[in-house]
Amino acid sequence: MNGIVRQSPVAFDDRPAATETRDHWQVVLAYETEQDCEGMEPLVVDLSHCTRWDVQDADLDRLTPAGVAIPEIPGQCRLTAGVLVNRMNRTQAAVWHLSGRPMALPEENAYTETTEATLLVALLGPRIFELTEKLTNLDLADPSREPPFLFQGPLAHVPCQVVVMNRTGDVPGVLFTCSRGYGRDMSRAILNAGQVLGLQPAGERAFQRWLGQAAKM
């Protein structure tokens, strides 16, 4: 494993103020230009280093990835102790380990590691749905659905899994993942769409603070 360097497909121009090497990823903890995550500016955070699994099985209900029961209905999500499990369809779910700590892939054949094949980005803070309205026709602010919930559809014309984590209060947030090949184009599209709103990159520390606040909602 010596010499391995894992490279995020997401690119921001801002200079990191603090980084950490974790499982061969260089994780940005904070940026020099970063402001307090409780401000009015929406934030974009690269979480591509967070371990992600695809789960496929004819009987998903028998599985409890990382100790979390898979929701019964497609589109439902369950967040427990930093593990987000998204039910995609009858036989498939996605597991996102939002703590950022490396997680070993279970030995069962139902699990496939998708971390390095995809990207994961968080959009956080007030006015975040003004930003997503520029990127997708999906109704992410649908009042009839209880967060967290999953959409599978286009964001910036790219097929994505999009999870609305919270849409009200002081800590709205949306997470999405897609194929890593779209990383640089997605980075540009998000930053361009958010420029008028003051969107700025933030590091993992800001996301963990946000996650702690959201868990109390």
Secondary structure as UniProt FT lines:
FT   TURN            2..3
FT   STRAND          16..22
FT   TURN            23..24
FT   STRAND          25..31
FT   TURN            32..33
FT   TURN            37..38
FT   STRAND          43..46
FT   TURN            48..49
FT   STRAND          52..56
FT   TURN            58..59
FT   HELIX           60..62
FT   HELIX           65..67
FT   TURN            74..75
FT   STRAND          76..80
FT   TURN            81..82
FT   STRAND          83..87
FT   STRAND          92..97
FT   TURN            98..99
FT   TURN            109..110
FT   STRAND          111..113
FT   HELIX           115..117
FT   STRAND          118..124
FT   TURN            126..127
FT   HELIX           128..135
FT   TURN            140..141
FT   TURN            143..144
FT   STRAND          149..155
FT   TURN            156..157
FT   STRAND          158..166
FT   TURN            169..170
FT   STRAND          173..179
FT   HELIX           180..182
FT   HELIX           183..194
FT   HELIX           195..197
FT   STRAND          200..202
FT   HELIX           204..215
//
